[in-house]
Every structure is written in C-alpha cells, then in structure tokens.
Amino acid sequence: HDTQGKGMAKLIDGFFRLLEFLVVACMVAMVVMVFGNVVLRYGFNSGITLSDEMSRYCFIWLTYIGAMVAMRDGAHLGVDSLIRKLSLRGKKICFFLSQSLMLFCNALFFIGTFKMHELQVTNVSPVVGLSMIWVYGIGYVTAFVMGAFNVNKLYRLFTGRVTEEELVQIMESEDRAPVLPEAPSASKAPGAAA
C-alpha cells in the first residue's frame, strides 16, 4: 500500500507540475500575442486577427488552471479572524460546511458545463474557428479536480487526519504588514516618575 501511495503522490505531483507549466505557457502566450499586436498596430498599422480571441481563451484557461493549483496549495483568499477564535469543534464544523459548500459548487459547475456541452460543441469562435468546448470544457477538469480535493479533505476530517492548522485553511501572506511594538504608555514614558 505504501508503494501505491507514493506512486499516486508522484502522479498527482506530475499532474500539478503540468498545470503549473500550462499557467506559465498561457501567460507567456497572452503577453506575446497582446504585446505583438500592440506593436504591429501602432508601428506597422496592421495586426494579428486571432490575437485578441486567442489571448482571451488563454486567460480563461489561466484562470481555471490557476484555481486548481491554488486549491492544492491552499492559497485561495479567505478571512480567518472568526475561525481562529473558535474551539476545535467549531473549527471542524466550519471546515465541514466550507468543504461541503465548495463540493456543492463544484458539482453545480460540472453539471452546468455538461448541460452547455452540446451548445459549446456547435458554437464556433468567429475568428479562429475553434469549437468553444475546447475553451469552456476546462470546466469539467476544474470541477472534477477541485471536487476531488473537497472529497479528500472531508474524508480526512471524518477520519481524524486533519490538523488544527489545516482547519483554518488560510495561507499566511508573505506581504503582511509587520506588527509594530506597542508605544510606551504615558506612565512608562522616558523621564516619567516610577
């Protein structure tokens, strides 16, 4: 079982390395297409007709793929001021509610993508001529991957494998303002009588 677990972890790590590569590829493609089009328009009074459309599609994929990577890293935005004050039981209840609601939203997202599938297959982009399922079909992957994370976290909650730090679900920001030391009070000010 341990060998299977390591193999599965390697497979998941490889999948997310691929996603991270796709995020970079989409970003580079967007920059090249948009910047190239600007230079061509202003410098040579021409442009690449598919640039606007393809950069928009790259942005859509970038957003969804980035959401999956952020879900794995626990990097989505959140407010933890209330959760940190709760008891362990309260944190577990909030964790359960949060993961259940996200799982429900991912199920709705998957169902919505499925219901729009036939329309998107027959809907063709005006410039590139690409079936729109290639653009919006990323919803299947995103809903499945993020839903799998929700199910895994709920399973870990019910089997007692979630740590108290994980229950808060907030990644500390690297750019948080430093906590300044308290100013001395009037009675402890220098030169004040003790």
PyMOL commands that set and color helices and strands:
alter all, ss='L'
color gray80, all
select helices_A, chain A and resi 2-44+51-73+83-85+88-115+117-122+133-136+138-158+164-168+186-188
alter helices_A, ss='H'
color red, helices_A
deselect
rebuild
show_as cartoon
